[in-house]
Amino acid sequence: MEIRDRGTMKWTSLMLPEQVELLRKMREERDRKEKPILDEQQIEENGFQLMMAHKDNLLVEIKHYKDYDFRFYQGYIDRINYQDKYINVVEKLGGSDFVKIKFEDIMEVHIL
């Protein structure tokens, strides 16, 4: 027989709101992921994939680092800004809603 423990959930009704908030913050800090350092080969490969996808209007999946976690985004490369070092990604070709991703935050690029 397996015991199902609810952790701190069963005690939160007895805790002060400040204690609950402190536990939540501690959990968030524990679950934070460090930003990895990419080598030159991976950076070059990401750049090549981005240029190909932008030139041929190909659907890509981008893994990027934001708020101490990894996020995945699928879409089309709308714009590559080499001067300010970011890209704009849209969900649909010709769409106006875009996500701005900095070059330094891009971990992986896959053409789908």
C-alpha positions as CSV (number, residue, x, y, z in Angstrom):
1,M,0.0,0.0,0.0
2,E,1.4,3.3,-1.1
3,I,1.2,6.4,1.2
4,R,0.1,9.6,-0.6
5,D,1.5,12.5,1.2
6,R,0.3,16.0,0.2
7,G,3.4,17.7,1.4
8,T,2.9,21.2,2.8
9,M,-0.6,21.4,1.2
10,K,-2.2,19.9,4.4
11,W,-0.5,22.5,6.6
12,T,-1.1,25.6,4.6
13,S,-4.4,26.3,6.3
14,L,-2.5,26.6,9.6
15,M,0.3,28.8,8.2
16,L,0.5,32.6,8.0
17,P,0.3,34.0,4.5
18,E,3.9,35.2,4.9
19,Q,5.0,31.7,5.5
20,V,3.1,30.3,2.5
21,E,4.7,33.1,0.3
22,L,8.2,32.3,1.7
23,L,7.7,28.6,0.9
24,R,6.6,29.4,-2.6
25,K,9.6,31.6,-3.2
26,M,12.0,28.9,-1.9
27,R,10.4,26.4,-4.3
28,E,10.9,28.8,-7.2
29,E,14.5,29.4,-6.3
30,R,15.1,25.6,-6.0
31,D,13.6,25.0,-9.4
32,R,15.5,27.7,-11.2
33,K,17.7,26.6,-14.1
34,E,21.0,28.1,-14.9
35,K,21.6,29.5,-18.4
36,P,24.1,27.2,-20.2
37,I,27.1,28.6,-22.0
38,L,27.0,27.7,-25.7
39,D,30.1,26.9,-27.6
40,E,30.9,28.6,-30.9
41,Q,29.8,25.6,-33.0
42,Q,26.3,25.7,-31.5
43,I,26.0,29.4,-31.9
44,E,27.0,29.2,-35.5
45,E,24.5,26.3,-36.2
46,N,21.7,28.3,-34.6
47,G,22.6,31.3,-36.8
48,F,22.6,29.2,-39.9
49,Q,19.2,27.6,-39.1
50,L,17.7,31.1,-38.4
51,M,19.0,32.5,-41.7
52,M,17.7,29.5,-43.7
53,A,14.3,29.7,-42.0
54,H,14.1,33.4,-42.6
55,K,15.1,33.2,-46.2
56,D,12.8,30.3,-47.1
57,N,9.9,31.2,-44.7
58,L,10.2,27.8,-42.9
59,L,8.5,26.9,-39.6
60,V,11.0,26.7,-36.7
61,E,11.0,25.6,-33.1
62,I,13.2,27.8,-30.9
63,K,14.3,26.8,-27.4
64,H,15.2,30.0,-25.5
65,Y,16.1,31.0,-21.9
66,K,13.7,33.3,-20.1
67,D,13.0,33.9,-16.4
68,Y,15.3,31.2,-15.2
69,D,13.6,28.5,-17.3
70,F,13.6,27.2,-20.9
71,R,10.8,28.1,-23.1
72,F,9.8,26.7,-26.5
73,Y,8.3,28.7,-29.3
74,Q,7.1,27.6,-32.8
75,G,6.7,30.1,-35.6
76,Y,8.2,31.9,-38.5
77,I,11.2,34.3,-38.5
78,D,9.7,37.7,-39.3
79,R,12.8,39.8,-38.8
80,I,16.5,39.3,-37.9
81,N,18.0,42.5,-36.4
82,Y,21.8,42.0,-36.5
83,Q,22.5,45.5,-35.0
84,D,20.5,45.0,-31.8
85,K,20.9,41.2,-31.8
86,Y,17.3,39.9,-31.7
87,I,14.8,38.2,-33.9
88,N,11.0,38.6,-34.2
89,V,9.0,35.4,-34.4
90,V,5.4,35.3,-35.6
91,E,3.0,32.3,-35.3
92,K,1.6,32.8,-38.8
93,L,3.2,34.3,-41.9
94,G,2.1,37.9,-42.3
95,G,0.9,38.1,-38.7
96,S,1.4,41.2,-36.7
97,D,1.8,39.6,-33.2
98,F,5.4,38.7,-32.7
99,V,7.7,37.6,-29.9
100,K,11.1,39.3,-29.6
101,I,13.9,36.9,-28.7
102,K,17.5,38.0,-28.1
103,F,20.3,36.1,-29.8
104,E,22.0,35.5,-26.4
105,D,18.9,33.7,-25.1
106,I,18.5,31.3,-28.0
107,M,19.7,27.8,-27.0
108,E,18.5,25.7,-30.0
109,V,16.8,26.2,-33.3
110,H,15.1,23.4,-35.2
111,I,13.5,23.7,-38.7
112,L,10.3,21.7,-38.7
